[in-house]
Amino acid sequence: MRSAAVCADYQINVKSDDLAEVGLTDMKLAQVMIIVNKVGRMLTGNLQGPLLINAANRQARQMVLAERKYSTRHPLIELAERKDQAHRIA
């Protein structure tokens, strides 16, 4: 899931070494996505461990953010009993 769809002000600090590892020189060319998990009836996003992706060469790596500004279980949506009754949290 694209990080901007979850948290509009989501920003990560990426070192040039991390960019180089996926073949990038500019963060503007990177895609940042988050991993979504299901915990009970809740879908959560791991904002603490985003994926840094170079779509051009299909290389990616999972970042582990040093700052504790974000959660590993950011609530996204609560699943209802029936599929047509899901409630968006964020």
ABEGO torsion letter per residue (X at the ends): XBAAAABAABBBBBBAAAAAAAGBABAAABBBBBBBBBBEABBBBBAABBBBBBAAAGBBBBBBBABAABBABBBABBBBABAAABBBAX
